[in-house]
Structures are given as structure tokens and as C-alpha cells.
């Protein structure tokens, strides 16, 4: 009778052991990975602060956002005071107000970023986040406002910004949930009710 011998090399043994471990769900070479939470499209923009620094809007993820186009020489400019009061009242609850100066309407924001910052601080004590001057409409419209106003990305509240101090309310999960035209004051009942509803979620 011919005897057959089975030769098992160390390599075969090692491979067989790894396969057994993998089948048992205990692979020694695989570590669990944690996928980062997806950043909502509205926060996938990098803007410039008044001081010239890049600011990723992703840092506001999980907060309720109020995005406002502002101007220093407008009949609605006193709304800065109301916006600052909202900041003081609700910031600790998760509200972040983002102000974007614009010279698009009646050339009512002619100043430099430095002048705008000084004006806001001296006249209204603004502490909420203010950004570098941008175009909110027209051929040079910044990408953030393209997103906020385009039918394909903001179907319920799409449409060109009509004047200074229009306000977009963004939920904690990054959805545009309300839009208020310029005459709606920051401390009006419909406005604060909408903010408080989002903060409660």
C-alpha cells in the first residue's frame, strides 16, 4: 500500500488560521472604523471672516443658523440691534447668527470689512459672527447665496434676494426651514416663534 503524506508548511498553517479567524468574525488585522457624519450641503462652503480668515461653515453643524445679508446705511440697519439681542438670548441654546454684508442694494454698504466691523461694534455692540462683504445676487453672486436662492437647492424658499436684511433660517440638520423678508424684524412674534421651534428640536 502506498502511503500518502500531507505536508503542511508554516505558511499554510498561518493562512488557515487567518481564514478561521475571519470566518469567526475576529480578524486580528482589521480595526473598526467610524464614518464621520455627513456635512449638510448648506454648510459645505468656506467664507471669509471680517478679519480675512477662512471660515468653514461646517463648524456650525448641529446649530440652528440664521443667515442675514446686512448693510450699514439702510433703513433696516437698526435690525442689527435686534439680531444682537437674539444672539445674546439664544446663543447658549444653539443659535448662530451669520451676518454677510452686501453692497448690492442702493450701494448701502460701501465700507471696507474693517470699517464694517468697527461700525457694527460701535453702534450696535455686535458679537455674533460677521463675514467679509459679498455679492448676494447678480453675476458675482457668491456660491452660498446661489445655494440659498436657487430653485434646485432651495425649492420651498427659492428666489432672488430683494433687499438688505433678508433672513434664512437653517435647522440643526442643515435644512432651510424658513425665509423672512426685510421688513420682518428680528424680535417679531413669527420670527422668534420659528427660531424657538427649531431650537427645541
Order of alpha helices (4+ residues) and beta strands (2+ residues): alpha-beta-beta-beta-alpha-beta-alpha-beta-alpha-beta-beta-alpha
